[in-house]
Each structure stands twice: as structure tokens, then as C-alpha cells.
Amino acid sequence: MRMLMKVEMNTEAANDLIKQGVVPELMQEALGRIRPESAYFTVENGCRTAYLFFDLNEPSDLPALAEPFFMRLGARIHYSPVMNQEELIEGLGWLGGQG
């Protein structure tokens, strides 16, 4: 299932790791584990935020994907199942006769 993981990083924790020079390594390691289809980085609610779109094989994979962000960056994590345009059209097709 395609998922969106929103990672809202704690500013103080992220600042400390940036000063130590370890954020690039942390991100490479985490993104290597997640293998996102796409990844976007921005600011939301005044915090560094990542939007990671990835394919979730097993729900039991979620803790291993999120823990580096929780433990190292004090992040707030939000998961949402998402779909692309083709999947939306297919899903709406199932509703055709139920209106």
C-alpha cells in the first residue's frame, strides 16, 4: 500500500545534529530503509518537515521506518494511506452503480 509519512522534526534536536554534521548520514540511512517513491522537504508549523511517499509491504515495518526520526530528531510522525490518479479513478469506478 502506498503511504505518506510526514516527519516533523524537533528544531532543537535537528539543530544539534546539523551542527554535528550527521543529518546527511541520518537521512541517507533512513531514506535507504524507506526507499521512497518521492521525498519532499519543507517547513511546516515552523519545523523542518519531510514528506515521504513509499510502498508499505507490511504494517509491522512501520516502527523500524519511524524510529530513527523519533529517536534522533525528536520528530512527530504522521502516516496516511495515499493513492495516485489512476488508483483514485479505479476506486471511484467501484462507486458507479451505488449513487
Backbone bond lengths (Angstrom), bond angles and torsions (degrees), N, CA, C in turn:
res aa  C-N    CA-C-N  psi(-1)  N-CA   C-N-CA  omega(-1)  CA-C   N-CA-C  phi
1 M - - - 1.438 - - 1.524 108.38 -
2 R 1.324 115.09 135.00 1.467 120.06 177.90 1.531 108.11 -74.74
3 M 1.328 114.61 134.06 1.455 120.87 -177.76 1.519 110.24 -129.72
4 L 1.325 114.09 154.95 1.454 122.76 168.47 1.523 106.60 -109.70
5 M 1.316 116.43 125.60 1.466 121.08 171.15 1.526 106.34 -110.56
6 K 1.324 115.65 119.09 1.461 121.18 175.24 1.523 106.88 -99.06
7 V 1.325 116.40 124.26 1.457 122.37 -178.80 1.521 107.83 -116.09
8 E 1.321 116.25 107.75 1.466 121.98 178.15 1.526 107.30 -102.45
9 M 1.323 115.83 108.79 1.459 122.33 -171.31 1.526 112.53 -84.14
10 N 1.304 115.74 139.18 1.451 121.49 174.26 1.525 108.25 -65.42
11 T 1.316 117.43 126.62 1.467 121.27 -173.54 1.524 112.24 -62.70
12 E 1.324 118.44 -45.76 1.466 120.35 -178.62 1.521 111.40 -63.39
13 A 1.337 116.88 -45.19 1.463 120.06 179.96 1.521 110.66 -63.91
14 A 1.332 117.04 -42.85 1.466 120.69 178.86 1.527 110.55 -64.72
15 N 1.326 117.53 -41.97 1.475 120.72 178.24 1.525 110.75 -58.14
16 D 1.335 116.71 -45.40 1.464 120.37 -179.45 1.528 110.88 -61.01
17 L 1.327 117.28 -44.38 1.461 120.33 -178.81 1.526 112.03 -70.45
18 I 1.322 117.03 -33.02 1.468 120.27 175.90 1.525 109.30 -64.38
19 K 1.344 116.63 -44.71 1.472 120.61 178.79 1.528 111.49 -61.59
20 Q 1.341 116.38 -33.07 1.466 121.14 178.43 1.528 111.62 -79.12
21 G 1.331 117.02 -12.36 1.458 121.19 179.09 1.516 114.95 77.96
22 V 1.331 117.66 19.98 1.470 119.68 -175.30 1.531 114.39 -102.78
23 V 1.315 118.47 -5.16 1.462 119.93 -177.60 1.530 112.55 -63.13
24 P 1.334 119.64 -43.01 1.470 117.62 178.05 1.532 112.73 -57.74
25 E 1.315 116.97 -41.92 1.468 121.41 179.33 1.536 110.63 -65.82
26 L 1.331 115.89 -44.65 1.461 120.36 178.73 1.527 110.87 -59.12
27 M 1.337 116.19 -45.23 1.469 120.50 -179.78 1.525 111.23 -64.91
28 Q 1.333 117.30 -43.91 1.463 119.68 178.96 1.513 110.98 -60.46
29 E 1.314 116.58 -43.24 1.463 120.91 -179.83 1.529 110.68 -64.54
30 A 1.339 116.53 -48.10 1.467 120.46 -178.36 1.526 111.03 -65.29
31 L 1.334 116.91 -44.68 1.465 119.56 -179.47 1.523 111.13 -68.72
32 G 1.326 117.44 -30.37 1.457 120.59 174.87 1.516 111.83 -64.73
33 R 1.316 116.69 -35.48 1.458 121.72 178.40 1.532 110.28 -74.09
34 I 1.328 116.74 -41.86 1.472 121.49 -176.45 1.528 111.46 -76.60
35 R 1.331 116.75 -35.98 1.475 123.23 -175.72 1.530 110.82 51.92
36 P 1.338 117.06 62.22 1.466 119.56 -176.75 1.527 112.09 -68.06
37 E 1.319 113.55 146.20 1.465 121.88 171.80 1.524 108.66 -66.13
38 S 1.332 115.60 -37.94 1.454 122.22 173.42 1.524 108.53 -154.44
39 A 1.328 114.80 154.88 1.462 121.22 -179.43 1.521 108.19 -140.76
40 Y 1.332 115.60 132.69 1.458 121.65 179.70 1.518 108.35 -129.16
41 F 1.334 115.71 145.52 1.452 121.56 -176.80 1.519 108.52 -128.40
42 T 1.338 115.75 134.35 1.457 121.55 -175.68 1.520 108.76 -155.78
43 V 1.310 115.94 -165.55 1.465 122.85 173.95 1.523 107.54 -120.58
44 E 1.308 116.46 132.42 1.464 121.58 175.00 1.522 107.64 -140.08
45 N 1.314 116.26 137.77 1.468 121.51 -177.98 1.529 111.10 53.00
46 G 1.331 116.54 33.77 1.449 121.35 178.89 1.521 114.63 73.32
47 C 1.328 117.80 11.79 1.468 121.98 -178.22 1.521 111.01 -121.79
48 R 1.332 115.69 148.52 1.464 120.26 171.23 1.525 107.32 -60.13
49 T 1.315 115.79 131.81 1.466 120.07 -174.40 1.517 109.72 -137.11
50 A 1.336 114.96 138.80 1.462 121.74 175.62 1.521 108.69 -116.87
51 Y 1.322 115.47 140.23 1.459 122.90 172.14 1.513 107.06 -115.23
52 L 1.319 116.35 114.47 1.457 122.14 -175.16 1.526 108.84 -117.45
53 F 1.313 116.66 121.89 1.461 122.61 178.91 1.525 106.99 -105.11
54 F 1.330 116.45 122.88 1.464 119.95 -174.14 1.522 110.88 -149.54
55 D 1.316 115.19 165.17 1.458 121.53 178.41 1.525 108.23 -95.61
56 L 1.321 116.75 120.87 1.460 122.33 179.46 1.518 108.94 -94.52
57 N 1.326 115.80 115.46 1.462 120.16 179.26 1.525 111.85 -79.15
58 E 1.309 116.16 -45.08 1.465 122.12 -177.27 1.527 109.88 -136.59
59 P 1.327 118.36 133.52 1.467 119.35 176.79 1.530 112.85 -56.46
60 S 1.326 116.59 -28.95 1.470 119.80 179.67 1.527 112.16 -67.73
61 D 1.348 118.28 -9.57 1.463 121.85 175.97 1.532 112.19 -77.12
62 L 1.325 117.93 -19.19 1.464 121.02 -172.99 1.533 114.16 -57.65
63 P 1.328 119.69 -45.48 1.474 117.42 -179.87 1.527 113.17 -59.09
64 A 1.312 118.02 -43.00 1.468 120.24 -178.69 1.524 111.63 -66.33
65 L 1.327 117.28 -29.63 1.453 120.83 179.25 1.532 111.80 -75.66
66 A 1.323 116.44 -34.70 1.465 120.62 -174.98 1.525 114.28 -90.28
67 E 1.327 118.34 -29.81 1.467 121.01 -171.70 1.527 114.87 -56.05
68 P 1.340 120.52 -40.47 1.470 117.30 178.56 1.531 112.41 -58.79
69 F 1.318 116.69 -35.55 1.470 120.04 179.14 1.524 110.78 -73.13
70 F 1.329 117.52 -40.30 1.465 120.75 176.87 1.526 110.55 -63.38
71 M 1.319 116.01 -51.99 1.458 120.97 -170.52 1.522 113.32 -73.91
72 R 1.306 118.05 -39.45 1.472 120.77 -174.25 1.516 112.60 -93.27
73 L 1.337 117.32 -33.97 1.468 120.08 -173.50 1.530 113.22 -112.87
74 G 1.329 117.56 2.45 1.461 119.44 -178.10 1.516 111.75 55.50
75 A 1.325 116.63 35.78 1.467 121.80 -171.48 1.525 113.13 -77.15
76 R 1.306 113.21 155.40 1.465 122.20 167.60 1.522 105.29 -99.87
77 I 1.320 117.23 130.25 1.460 122.89 -175.59 1.519 109.71 -116.20
78 H 1.323 115.39 138.97 1.461 121.15 173.73 1.522 107.62 -133.81
79 Y 1.333 116.55 132.46 1.466 122.48 176.45 1.516 109.70 -110.67
80 S 1.327 116.70 142.73 1.465 122.36 173.42 1.517 108.80 -144.21
81 P 1.336 117.52 133.99 1.463 117.85 169.45 1.522 107.82 -69.94
82 V 1.315 116.96 140.26 1.461 121.76 -179.87 1.529 109.38 -134.58
83 M 1.335 115.68 163.40 1.461 120.68 177.56 1.513 109.43 -138.31
84 N 1.318 114.73 157.45 1.458 119.44 176.15 1.529 109.18 -91.32
85 Q 1.323 117.02 -179.60 1.466 121.69 -174.94 1.520 111.69 -60.42
86 E 1.316 117.65 -43.67 1.464 120.64 -179.55 1.527 111.53 -62.93
87 E 1.323 116.34 -40.87 1.463 120.44 179.06 1.524 111.36 -67.05
88 L 1.320 116.84 -37.24 1.464 120.56 176.23 1.523 110.56 -62.08
89 I 1.334 116.34 -47.27 1.473 120.53 -179.21 1.526 109.83 -61.55
90 E 1.339 116.56 -43.47 1.461 119.73 177.77 1.527 111.02 -61.05
91 G 1.321 116.86 -45.66 1.457 120.78 179.53 1.511 112.68 -62.69
92 L 1.329 117.26 -41.24 1.465 120.35 178.16 1.521 111.00 -67.52
93 G 1.338 117.32 -29.49 1.454 121.73 177.09 1.521 112.92 -58.68
94 W 1.322 115.68 -33.13 1.464 120.38 178.62 1.525 111.71 -67.03
95 L 1.320 117.14 -21.99 1.456 121.77 -178.13 1.521 113.06 -87.67
96 G 1.341 117.64 -7.76 1.459 122.89 -172.86 1.518 114.72 -46.39
97 G 1.295 119.08 -47.79 1.462 121.72 -175.92 1.515 113.99 -93.20
98 Q 1.323 117.78 4.59 1.466 119.96 -174.90 1.534 113.22 -102.51
99 G 1.342 118.25 3.37 1.462 121.04 -175.09 1.450 111.99 -72.48
